[in-house]
Amino acid sequence: MALTEKHRPVRAPDRDRRTGPPGRRGPARRSRMLPWAMIAPALAALLLIQGYPLVRLLTLSTQEFGPRSLFTGQSDFIGLDNFTRIFTDADFLAVLLRTVVFTLVCVTLLMVLGFLISHLLMGISPWARVVTTVCLVLVWAMPMVAATLVWQWMFQPQYGVANWLLTQVRVFGDMSVYDWFSHPTQALGLIILLTVWKGLPFVALTLFAARGQIPESLYEAARLDGAGTLQTFRSITIPIMRPVLAILTILEVIWSVNSFTPIWVLTQGGPDGATTTLGVYAYITAFSRNEYGSGASVAVVTVVILALFSVAYVRRLSRQGDVV
């Protein structure tokens, strides 16, 4: 029997699943726009502070900008010639390889030693933890130029404390006039030690804070199940702290690649360019050789390398579920 108009069911009005009832679409839309409105000032400041220099750097890398351009304000557009010039330069390839090795050694030492110090802070008494933390903070707070000068004085050939101590030990003979910075391997090793020493407090304290957020009940349950120290470290500590480790790794890679002050103050890239990394190479190319366009192209290549590494690393971790 056909339904009459009176018994025919009334169809409910369509609703937008995303915005809810028609009367609530306005508040729902405003609630979605609120986060963007809150971060808009920060995004605008970031684009102003970082965006313009990057655009200016990219523009400069495509120009023949030399000393004459500083006075006339005019420069010729040469396209990718600056990039072709640096990629065909044997010195650039050696600098790139040295930067990779320098970064790999620094980041590895920072993460391993930082983990050991954070584990030490968890096991010592409260007063010893306070003293150790204060010492780490003082090292971290010291300006890089001041820290580099201290290391320079320590390893000074005639009056350095390190040379005097090694001479008193009499294991390596008379080291009183030994010049550490005239030997490529020793000079690069001292720069690595200085970089690790200066960056270690940040890594250690960050890992210590992250380690303190892990409930002790997890370790107690693991010990009751018969798990040893190494097994609990691999099964509990590393998986839980992996997001923090990922962020620290990215930051330390960026800071190591961009390291300039310790290298320039101690060796200025010498001897014979044996301690030159990308940051120092860009500075020497731009301001020592007065090839500002080529120096800008080196800086652009550095930015691209770091950006690609960061994006690839974060995407890989996101696929594994290690970061949000």
Secondary structure, DSSP 8 states (H G I E B T S, - for coil): ----TTTS-------BTTTBSGGGHHHHHHHHHHHHHHHHHHHHHHIIIIIHHHHHHHHHTTEE--HHHHHH---EE-TTHHHHHHHT-HHHHHHHHHHHHHHHHHHHHHHHHHHHHHHHHHHS-HHHHHHHHHHHHHHHHS-HHHHHHHHHHHT-TTT-HHHHHHHHHTSSS--TT--GGGSHHHHHHHHHHHHHHHHHHHHHHHHHHHHHTS-HHHHHHHHHTT--HHHHIIIIIHHHHHHHHHHHHHHHHHHHHT--HHHHHHTTT-STTTT--HHHHHHIIIIIS--HHHHHHHHHHHHHHHHHHHHHHHHHHHHHTS--
